[in-house]
Structures are given as C-alpha cells and as structure tokens.
Amino acid sequence: MAEVKIEKKEDFDKALKKFRMQCKKERIVKEFRERQYYTKPSQKRRKNVKKKKRY
C-alpha cells in the first residue's frame, strides 16, 4: 500500500510525485490494468511465450 506523509512545509506537488513513484515501484497501476478485464489462461500463456521469444 503506497503511503506518503506530508510535512507542513513540503510542497504538494513534491508529495504527489513521491506518491506516484511509490505506486510505480509497487506496480499498483499495472496490476489494476491487468485485472480490469478478464484474460483467459490461454491468452496469458501466449503473451508469456511472446515475451520469452523477444529476448
């Protein structure tokens, strides 16, 4: 769970930037987008195979 504590003198924009960075590190947005729609297990396997072939 991403959490940022703001000090009295801290600028809101800086705090927002810290929050976004934490969300990015914890992959919150990415997981949300993956769970937004149902993907069949066969589609997940195909996607993983494509990723492996790239490298």
PDB file of N, CA, C, O and CB in Angstrom:
ATOM      1  N   MET A   1       0.837  -1.164   0.000  1.00  0.00           N
ATOM      2  CA  MET A   1       0.000   0.000   0.000  1.00  0.00           C
ATOM      3  C   MET A   1       0.891   1.240   0.000  1.00  0.00           C
ATOM      4  O   MET A   1       1.708   1.419   0.904  1.00  0.00           O
ATOM      5  CB  MET A   1      -0.958  -0.009   1.210  1.00  0.00           C
ATOM      6  N   ALA A   2       0.740   2.072  -0.987  1.00  0.00           N
ATOM      7  CA  ALA A   2       1.546   3.280  -1.105  1.00  0.00           C
ATOM      8  C   ALA A   2       1.036   4.327  -0.116  1.00  0.00           C
ATOM      9  O   ALA A   2      -0.166   4.559   0.011  1.00  0.00           O
ATOM     10  CB  ALA A   2       1.510   3.829  -2.557  1.00  0.00           C
ATOM     11  N   GLU A   3       1.980   4.946   0.575  1.00  0.00           N
ATOM     12  CA  GLU A   3       1.617   5.946   1.565  1.00  0.00           C
ATOM     13  C   GLU A   3       2.722   6.992   1.630  1.00  0.00           C
ATOM     14  O   GLU A   3       3.905   6.657   1.684  1.00  0.00           O
ATOM     15  CB  GLU A   3       1.379   5.297   2.957  1.00  0.00           C
ATOM     16  N   VAL A   4       2.327   8.256   1.625  1.00  0.00           N
ATOM     17  CA  VAL A   4       3.288   9.358   1.713  1.00  0.00           C
ATOM     18  C   VAL A   4       2.830  10.290   2.819  1.00  0.00           C
ATOM     19  O   VAL A   4       1.681  10.731   2.844  1.00  0.00           O
ATOM     20  CB  VAL A   4       3.418  10.124   0.348  1.00  0.00           C
ATOM     21  N   LYS A   5       3.747  10.583   3.736  1.00  0.00           N
ATOM     22  CA  LYS A   5       3.432  11.518   4.807  1.00  0.00           C
ATOM     23  C   LYS A   5       3.958  12.893   4.412  1.00  0.00           C
ATOM     24  O   LYS A   5       5.124  13.046   4.047  1.00  0.00           O
ATOM     25  CB  LYS A   5       4.042  11.048   6.167  1.00  0.00           C
ATOM     26  N   ILE A   6       3.083  13.886   4.492  1.00  0.00           N
ATOM     27  CA  ILE A   6       3.432  15.245   4.077  1.00  0.00           C
ATOM     28  C   ILE A   6       3.786  16.062   5.314  1.00  0.00           C
ATOM     29  O   ILE A   6       3.044  16.083   6.296  1.00  0.00           O
ATOM     30  CB  ILE A   6       2.262  15.912   3.287  1.00  0.00           C
ATOM     31  N   GLU A   7       4.920  16.727   5.247  1.00  0.00           N
ATOM     32  CA  GLU A   7       5.301  17.632   6.319  1.00  0.00           C
ATOM     33  C   GLU A   7       4.638  18.986   6.075  1.00  0.00           C
ATOM     34  O   GLU A   7       4.142  19.250   4.980  1.00  0.00           O
ATOM     35  CB  GLU A   7       6.851  17.775   6.408  1.00  0.00           C
ATOM     36  N   LYS A   8       4.630  19.822   7.073  1.00  0.00           N
ATOM     37  CA  LYS A   8       3.934  21.111   6.965  1.00  0.00           C
ATOM     38  C   LYS A   8       4.534  21.992   5.875  1.00  0.00           C
ATOM     39  O   LYS A   8       3.800  22.667   5.154  1.00  0.00           O
ATOM     40  CB  LYS A   8       3.977  21.847   8.301  1.00  0.00           C
ATOM     41  N   LYS A   9       5.838  21.993   5.749  1.00  0.00           N
ATOM     42  CA  LYS A   9       6.498  22.872   4.789  1.00  0.00           C
ATOM     43  C   LYS A   9       6.644  22.257   3.405  1.00  0.00           C
ATOM     44  O   LYS A   9       7.054  22.943   2.469  1.00  0.00           O
ATOM     45  CB  LYS A   9       7.848  23.254   5.304  1.00  0.00           C
ATOM     46  N   GLU A  10       6.320  20.987   3.258  1.00  0.00           N
ATOM     47  CA  GLU A  10       6.522  20.297   1.982  1.00  0.00           C
ATOM     48  C   GLU A  10       5.477  20.712   0.940  1.00  0.00           C
ATOM     49  O   GLU A  10       4.298  20.874   1.255  1.00  0.00           O
ATOM     50  CB  GLU A  10       6.474  18.782   2.192  1.00  0.00           C
ATOM     51  N   ASP A  11       5.915  20.874  -0.258  1.00  0.00           N
ATOM     52  CA  ASP A  11       5.047  21.266  -1.363  1.00  0.00           C
ATOM     53  C   ASP A  11       4.176  20.077  -1.775  1.00  0.00           C
ATOM     54  O   ASP A  11       4.629  18.932  -1.775  1.00  0.00           O
ATOM     55  CB  ASP A  11       5.885  21.778  -2.568  1.00  0.00           C
ATOM     56  N   PHE A  12       2.934  20.362  -2.122  1.00  0.00           N
ATOM     57  CA  PHE A  12       2.006  19.289  -2.506  1.00  0.00           C
ATOM     58  C   PHE A  12       2.475  18.579  -3.771  1.00  0.00           C
ATOM     59  O   PHE A  12       2.344  17.360  -3.878  1.00  0.00           O
ATOM     60  CB  PHE A  12       0.594  19.851  -2.715  1.00  0.00           C
ATOM     61  N   ASP A  13       3.017  19.323  -4.728  1.00  0.00           N
ATOM     62  CA  ASP A  13       3.476  18.711  -5.981  1.00  0.00           C
ATOM     63  C   ASP A  13       4.581  17.696  -5.735  1.00  0.00           C
ATOM     64  O   ASP A  13       4.613  16.645  -6.375  1.00  0.00           O
ATOM     65  CB  ASP A  13       3.967  19.785  -6.947  1.00  0.00           C
ATOM     66  N   LYS A  14       5.483  18.001  -4.818  1.00  0.00           N
ATOM     67  CA  LYS A  14       6.563  17.060  -4.487  1.00  0.00           C
ATOM     68  C   LYS A  14       5.997  15.801  -3.836  1.00  0.00           C
ATOM     69  O   LYS A  14       6.436  14.688  -4.127  1.00  0.00           O
ATOM     70  CB  LYS A  14       7.597  17.726  -3.549  1.00  0.00           C
ATOM     71  N   ALA A  15       5.025  15.989  -2.956  1.00  0.00           N
ATOM     72  CA  ALA A  15       4.397  14.847  -2.289  1.00  0.00           C
ATOM     73  C   ALA A  15       3.662  13.969  -3.305  1.00  0.00           C
ATOM     74  O   ALA A  15       3.698  12.742  -3.219  1.00  0.00           O
ATOM     75  CB  ALA A  15       3.421  15.330  -1.193  1.00  0.00           C
ATOM     76  N   LEU A  16       3.002  14.606  -4.255  1.00  0.00           N
ATOM     77  CA  LEU A  16       2.295  13.862  -5.295  1.00  0.00           C
ATOM     78  C   LEU A  16       3.279  13.067  -6.148  1.00  0.00           C
ATOM     79  O   LEU A  16       3.005  11.928  -6.524  1.00  0.00           O
ATOM     80  CB  LEU A  16       1.473  14.818  -6.178  1.00  0.00           C
ATOM     81  N   LYS A  17       4.418  13.671  -6.449  1.00  0.00           N
ATOM     82  CA  LYS A  17       5.454  12.989  -7.228  1.00  0.00           C
ATOM     83  C   LYS A  17       5.987  11.774  -6.470  1.00  0.00           C
ATOM     84  O   LYS A  17       6.198  10.716  -7.063  1.00  0.00           O
ATOM     85  CB  LYS A  17       6.607  13.959  -7.559  1.00  0.00           C
ATOM     86  N   LYS A  18       6.206  11.922  -5.161  1.00  0.00           N
ATOM     87  CA  LYS A  18       6.667  10.802  -4.332  1.00  0.00           C
ATOM     88  C   LYS A  18       5.642   9.675  -4.346  1.00  0.00           C
ATOM     89  O   LYS A  18       5.993   8.499  -4.448  1.00  0.00           O
ATOM     90  CB  LYS A  18       6.930  11.267  -2.883  1.00  0.00           C
ATOM     91  N   PHE A  19       4.357  10.057  -4.239  1.00  0.00           N
ATOM     92  CA  PHE A  19       3.290   9.057  -4.240  1.00  0.00           C
ATOM     93  C   PHE A  19       3.254   8.293  -5.556  1.00  0.00           C
ATOM     94  O   PHE A  19       3.114   7.070  -5.562  1.00  0.00           O
ATOM     95  CB  PHE A  19       1.937   9.720  -3.984  1.00  0.00           C
ATOM     96  N   ARG A  20       3.378   8.999  -6.655  1.00  0.00           N
ATOM     97  CA  ARG A  20       3.373   8.350  -7.970  1.00  0.00           C
ATOM     98  C   ARG A  20       4.547   7.394  -8.118  1.00  0.00           C
ATOM     99  O   ARG A  20       4.400   6.307  -8.676  1.00  0.00           O
ATOM    100  CB  ARG A  20       3.413   9.399  -9.085  1.00  0.00           C
ATOM    101  N   MET A  21       5.705   7.792  -7.622  1.00  0.00           N
ATOM    102  CA  MET A  21       6.885   6.936  -7.700  1.00  0.00           C
ATOM    103  C   MET A  21       6.691   5.669  -6.873  1.00  0.00           C
ATOM    104  O   MET A  21       7.085   4.583  -7.298  1.00  0.00           O
ATOM    105  CB  MET A  21       8.131   7.695  -7.223  1.00  0.00           C
ATOM    106  N   GLN A  22       6.094   5.801  -5.707  1.00  0.00           N
ATOM    107  CA  GLN A  22       5.828   4.629  -4.879  1.00  0.00           C
ATOM    108  C   GLN A  22       4.850   3.690  -5.574  1.00  0.00           C
ATOM    109  O   GLN A  22       5.028   2.473  -5.552  1.00  0.00           O
ATOM    110  CB  GLN A  22       5.278   5.050  -3.510  1.00  0.00           C
ATOM    111  N   CYS A  23       3.817   4.258  -6.190  1.00  0.00           N
ATOM    112  CA  CYS A  23       2.848   3.430  -6.915  1.00  0.00           C
ATOM    113  C   CYS A  23       3.533   2.700  -8.058  1.00  0.00           C
ATOM    114  O   CYS A  23       3.227   1.541  -8.337  1.00  0.00           O
ATOM    115  CB  CYS A  23       1.684   4.290  -7.452  1.00  0.00           C
ATOM    116  N   LYS A  24       4.457   3.378  -8.716  1.00  0.00           N
ATOM    117  CA  LYS A  24       5.180   2.775  -9.825  1.00  0.00           C
ATOM    118  C   LYS A  24       6.059   1.626  -9.337  1.00  0.00           C
ATOM    119  O   LYS A  24       6.110   0.573  -9.973  1.00  0.00           O
ATOM    120  CB  LYS A  24       6.029   3.828 -10.543  1.00  0.00           C
ATOM    121  N   LYS A  25       6.745   1.816  -8.223  1.00  0.00           N
ATOM    122  CA  LYS A  25       7.611   0.778  -7.660  1.00  0.00           C
ATOM    123  C   LYS A  25       6.812  -0.445  -7.233  1.00  0.00           C
ATOM    124  O   LYS A  25       7.251  -1.580  -7.420  1.00  0.00           O
ATOM    125  CB  LYS A  25       8.393   1.326  -6.471  1.00  0.00           C
ATOM    126  N   GLU A  26       5.644  -0.210  -6.661  1.00  0.00           N
ATOM    127  CA  GLU A  26       4.812  -1.310  -6.182  1.00  0.00           C
ATOM    128  C   GLU A  26       3.931  -1.896  -7.285  1.00  0.00           C
ATOM    129  O   GLU A  26       3.202  -2.860  -7.054  1.00  0.00           O
ATOM    130  CB  GLU A  26       3.946  -0.837  -5.034  1.00  0.00           C
ATOM    131  N   ARG A  27       3.997  -1.325  -8.460  1.00  0.00           N
ATOM    132  CA  ARG A  27       3.250  -1.785  -9.642  1.00  0.00           C
ATOM    133  C   ARG A  27       1.746  -1.833  -9.409  1.00  0.00           C
ATOM    134  O   ARG A  27       1.070  -2.759  -9.856  1.00  0.00           O
ATOM    135  CB  ARG A  27       3.734  -3.158 -10.056  1.00  0.00           C
ATOM    136  N   ILE A  28       1.235  -0.844  -8.719  1.00  0.00           N
ATOM    137  CA  ILE A  28      -0.188  -0.788  -8.399  1.00  0.00           C
ATOM    138  C   ILE A  28      -1.015  -0.538  -9.655  1.00  0.00           C
ATOM    139  O   ILE A  28      -2.013  -1.219  -9.888  1.00  0.00           O
ATOM    140  CB  ILE A  28      -0.461   0.305  -7.359  1.00  0.00           C
ATOM    141  N   VAL A  29      -0.605   0.433 -10.462  1.00  0.00           N
ATOM    142  CA  VAL A  29      -1.366   0.797 -11.657  1.00  0.00           C
ATOM    143  C   VAL A  29      -1.330  -0.342 -12.676  1.00  0.00           C
ATOM    144  O   VAL A  29      -2.344  -0.654 -13.301  1.00  0.00           O
ATOM    145  CB  VAL A  29      -0.809   2.096 -12.281  1.00  0.00           C
ATOM    146  N   LYS A  30      -0.164  -0.956 -12.840  1.00  0.00           N
ATOM    147  CA  LYS A  30      -0.032  -2.054 -13.793  1.00  0.00           C
ATOM    148  C   LYS A  30      -0.936  -3.224 -13.419  1.00  0.00           C
ATOM    149  O   LYS A  30      -1.599  -3.809 -14.276  1.00  0.00           O
ATOM    150  CB  LYS A  30       1.419  -2.518 -13.869  1.00  0.00           C
ATOM    151  N   GLU A  31      -0.956  -3.558 -12.126  1.00  0.00           N
ATOM    152  CA  GLU A  31      -1.805  -4.650 -11.665  1.00  0.00           C
ATOM    153  C   GLU A  31      -3.280  -4.308 -11.852  1.00  0.00           C
ATOM    154  O   GLU A  31      -4.078  -5.172 -12.217  1.00  0.00           O
ATOM    155  CB  GLU A  31      -1.518  -4.967 -10.193  1.00  0.00           C
ATOM    156  N   PHE A  32      -3.641  -3.061 -11.605  1.00  0.00           N
ATOM    157  CA  PHE A  32      -5.020  -2.634 -11.791  1.00  0.00           C
ATOM    158  C   PHE A  32      -5.448  -2.808 -13.244  1.00  0.00           C
ATOM    159  O   PHE A  32      -6.538  -3.308 -13.524  1.00  0.00           O
ATOM    160  CB  PHE A  32      -5.193  -1.176 -11.357  1.00  0.00           C
ATOM    161  N   ARG A  33      -4.581  -2.391 -14.167  1.00  0.00           N
ATOM    162  CA  ARG A  33      -4.917  -2.500 -15.586  1.00  0.00           C
ATOM    163  C   ARG A  33      -5.016  -3.949 -16.029  1.00  0.00           C
ATOM    164  O   ARG A  33      -5.845  -4.284 -16.875  1.00  0.00           O
ATOM    165  CB  ARG A  33      -3.884  -1.774 -16.430  1.00  0.00           C
ATOM    166  N   GLU A  34      -4.177  -4.812 -15.465  1.00  0.00           N
ATOM    167  CA  GLU A  34      -4.245  -6.231 -15.807  1.00  0.00           C
ATOM    168  C   GLU A  34      -5.540  -6.849 -15.302  1.00  0.00           C
ATOM    169  O   GLU A  34      -6.127  -7.694 -15.977  1.00  0.00           O
ATOM    170  CB  GLU A  34      -3.043  -6.980 -15.228  1.00  0.00           C
ATOM    171  N   ARG A  35      -5.984  -6.441 -14.138  1.00  0.00           N
ATOM    172  CA  ARG A  35      -7.188  -7.014 -13.540  1.00  0.00           C
ATOM    173  C   ARG A  35      -8.476  -6.349 -14.025  1.00  0.00           C
ATOM    174  O   ARG A  35      -9.573  -6.806 -13.703  1.00  0.00           O
ATOM    175  CB  ARG A  35      -7.107  -6.909 -12.041  1.00  0.00           C
ATOM    176  N   GLN A  36      -8.344  -5.284 -14.792  1.00  0.00           N
ATOM    177  CA  GLN A  36      -9.511  -4.548 -15.246  1.00  0.00           C
ATOM    178  C   GLN A  36     -10.409  -5.424 -16.131  1.00  0.00           C
ATOM    179  O   GLN A  36     -11.635  -5.343 -16.056  1.00  0.00           O
ATOM    180  CB  GLN A  36      -9.078  -3.291 -16.007  1.00  0.00           C
ATOM    181  N   TYR A  37      -9.796  -6.241 -16.950  1.00  0.00           N
ATOM    182  CA  TYR A  37     -10.545  -7.130 -17.839  1.00  0.00           C
ATOM    183  C   TYR A  37     -10.069  -8.557 -17.625  1.00  0.00           C
ATOM    184  O   TYR A  37      -8.905  -8.786 -17.296  1.00  0.00           O
ATOM    185  CB  TYR A  37     -10.379  -6.709 -19.329  1.00  0.00           C
ATOM    186  N   TYR A  38     -10.956  -9.506 -17.810  1.00  0.00           N
ATOM    187  CA  TYR A  38     -10.605 -10.908 -17.663  1.00  0.00           C
ATOM    188  C   TYR A  38      -9.834 -11.374 -18.890  1.00  0.00           C
ATOM    189  O   TYR A  38     -10.241 -11.129 -20.025  1.00  0.00           O
ATOM    190  CB  TYR A  38     -11.865 -11.769 -17.450  1.00  0.00           C
ATOM    191  N   THR A  39      -8.729 -12.041 -18.650  1.00  0.00           N
ATOM    192  CA  THR A  39      -7.988 -12.657 -19.753  1.00  0.00           C
ATOM    193  C   THR A  39      -7.955 -14.155 -19.517  1.00  0.00           C
ATOM    194  O   THR A  39      -7.657 -14.624 -18.418  1.00  0.00           O
ATOM    195  CB  THR A  39      -6.538 -12.073 -19.872  1.00  0.00           C
ATOM    196  N   LYS A  40      -8.258 -14.873 -20.542  1.00  0.00           N
ATOM    197  CA  LYS A  40      -8.281 -16.320 -20.428  1.00  0.00           C
ATOM    198  C   LYS A  40      -6.868 -16.843 -20.180  1.00  0.00           C
ATOM    199  O   LYS A  40      -5.897 -16.224 -20.616  1.00  0.00           O
ATOM    200  CB  LYS A  40      -8.884 -16.955 -21.695  1.00  0.00           C
ATOM    201  N   PRO A  41      -6.740 -17.966 -19.493  1.00  0.00           N
ATOM    202  CA  PRO A  41      -5.421 -18.534 -19.218  1.00  0.00           C
ATOM    203  C   PRO A  41      -4.617 -18.816 -20.493  1.00  0.00           C
ATOM    204  O   PRO A  41      -3.394 -18.672 -20.508  1.00  0.00           O
ATOM    205  CB  PRO A  41      -5.574 -19.813 -18.423  1.00  0.00           C
ATOM    206  N   SER A  42      -5.310 -19.216 -21.553  1.00  0.00           N
ATOM    207  CA  SER A  42      -4.597 -19.487 -22.807  1.00  0.00           C
ATOM    208  C   SER A  42      -3.993 -18.204 -23.381  1.00  0.00           C
ATOM    209  O   SER A  42      -2.903 -18.231 -23.952  1.00  0.00           O
ATOM    210  CB  SER A  42      -5.548 -20.133 -23.839  1.00  0.00           C
ATOM    211  N   GLN A  43      -4.697 -17.085 -23.230  1.00  0.00           N
ATOM    212  CA  GLN A  43      -4.161 -15.812 -23.704  1.00  0.00           C
ATOM    213  C   GLN A  43      -2.946 -15.392 -22.872  1.00  0.00           C
ATOM    214  O   GLN A  43      -1.985 -14.847 -23.414  1.00  0.00           O
ATOM    215  CB  GLN A  43      -5.246 -14.720 -23.653  1.00  0.00           C
ATOM    216  N   LYS A  44      -2.982 -15.640 -21.570  1.00  0.00           N
ATOM    217  CA  LYS A  44      -1.851 -15.321 -20.706  1.00  0.00           C
ATOM    218  C   LYS A  44      -0.618 -16.124 -21.122  1.00  0.00           C
ATOM    219  O   LYS A  44       0.492 -15.593 -21.171  1.00  0.00           O
ATOM    220  CB  LYS A  44      -2.202 -15.601 -19.232  1.00  0.00           C
ATOM    221  N   ARG A  45      -0.825 -17.411 -21.419  1.00  0.00           N
ATOM    222  CA  ARG A  45       0.300 -18.255 -21.851  1.00  0.00           C
ATOM    223  C   ARG A  45       0.892 -17.749 -23.156  1.00  0.00           C
ATOM    224  O   ARG A  45       2.112 -17.693 -23.310  1.00  0.00           O
ATOM    225  CB  ARG A  45      -0.150 -19.714 -22.014  1.00  0.00           C
ATOM    226  N   ARG A  46       0.021 -17.378 -24.102  1.00  0.00           N
ATOM    227  CA  ARG A  46       0.504 -16.846 -25.386  1.00  0.00           C
ATOM    228  C   ARG A  46       1.318 -15.575 -25.179  1.00  0.00           C
ATOM    229  O   ARG A  46       2.360 -15.385 -25.806  1.00  0.00           O
ATOM    230  CB  ARG A  46      -0.676 -16.565 -26.332  1.00  0.00           C
ATOM    231  N   LYS A  47       0.841 -14.724 -24.312  1.00  0.00           N
ATOM    232  CA  LYS A  47       1.537 -13.470 -24.030  1.00  0.00           C
ATOM    233  C   LYS A  47       2.916 -13.750 -23.415  1.00  0.00           C
ATOM    234  O   LYS A  47       3.897 -13.096 -23.770  1.00  0.00           O
ATOM    235  CB  LYS A  47       0.691 -12.584 -23.081  1.00  0.00           C
ATOM    236  N   ASN A  48       2.989 -14.707 -22.506  1.00  0.00           N
ATOM    237  CA  ASN A  48       4.263 -15.056 -21.877  1.00  0.00           C
ATOM    238  C   ASN A  48       5.229 -15.665 -22.880  1.00  0.00           C
ATOM    239  O   ASN A  48       6.430 -15.401 -22.810  1.00  0.00           O
ATOM    240  CB  ASN A  48       4.038 -16.023 -20.722  1.00  0.00           C
ATOM    241  N   VAL A  49       4.740 -16.463 -23.799  1.00  0.00           N
ATOM    242  CA  VAL A  49       5.596 -17.067 -24.820  1.00  0.00           C
ATOM    243  C   VAL A  49       6.174 -15.993 -25.733  1.00  0.00           C
ATOM    244  O   VAL A  49       7.344 -16.058 -26.110  1.00  0.00           O
ATOM    245  CB  VAL A  49       4.808 -18.102 -25.646  1.00  0.00           C
ATOM    246  N   LYS A  50       5.360 -15.012 -26.086  1.00  0.00           N
ATOM    247  CA  LYS A  50       5.839 -13.911 -26.923  1.00  0.00           C
ATOM    248  C   LYS A  50       6.937 -13.115 -26.228  1.00  0.00           C
ATOM    249  O   LYS A  50       7.910 -12.712 -26.865  1.00  0.00           O
ATOM    250  CB  LYS A  50       4.683 -12.988 -27.292  1.00  0.00           C
ATOM    251  N   LYS A  51       6.786 -12.887 -24.924  1.00  0.00           N
ATOM    252  CA  LYS A  51       7.804 -12.158 -24.166  1.00  0.00           C
ATOM    253  C   LYS A  51       9.119 -12.916 -24.156  1.00  0.00           C
ATOM    254  O   LYS A  51      10.186 -12.316 -24.289  1.00  0.00           O
ATOM    255  CB  LYS A  51       7.331 -11.909 -22.732  1.00  0.00           C
ATOM    256  N   LYS A  52       9.051 -14.228 -23.999  1.00  0.00           N
ATOM    257  CA  LYS A  52      10.270 -15.031 -23.939  1.00  0.00           C
ATOM    258  C   LYS A  52      10.987 -15.078 -25.279  1.00  0.00           C
ATOM    259  O   LYS A  52      12.217 -15.133 -25.315  1.00  0.00           O
ATOM    260  CB  LYS A  52       9.946 -16.438 -23.483  1.00  0.00           C
ATOM    261  N   LYS A  53      10.249 -15.058 -26.375  1.00  0.00           N
ATOM    262  CA  LYS A  53      10.858 -15.126 -27.698  1.00  0.00           C
ATOM    263  C   LYS A  53      11.589 -13.849 -28.048  1.00  0.00           C
ATOM    264  O   LYS A  53      12.547 -13.882 -28.821  1.00  0.00           O
ATOM    265  CB  LYS A  53       9.812 -15.414 -28.743  1.00  0.00           C
ATOM    266  N   ARG A  54      11.161 -12.722 -27.497  1.00  0.00           N
ATOM    267  CA  ARG A  54      11.805 -11.445 -27.791  1.00  0.00           C
ATOM    268  C   ARG A  54      13.269 -11.438 -27.388  1.00  0.00           C
ATOM    269  O   ARG A  54      14.120 -10.959 -28.137  1.00  0.00           O
ATOM    270  CB  ARG A  54      11.078 -10.320 -27.090  1.00  0.00           C
ATOM    271  N   TYR A  55      13.565 -11.964 -26.215  1.00  0.00           N
ATOM    272  CA  TYR A  55      14.909 -11.853 -25.652  1.00  0.00           C
ATOM    273  C   TYR A  55      15.794 -12.965 -26.061  1.00  0.00           C
ATOM    274  O   TYR A  55      16.959 -13.005 -25.663  1.00  0.00           O
ATOM    275  CB  TYR A  55      14.855 -11.800 -24.184  1.00  0.00           C
TER     276      TYR A  55
END
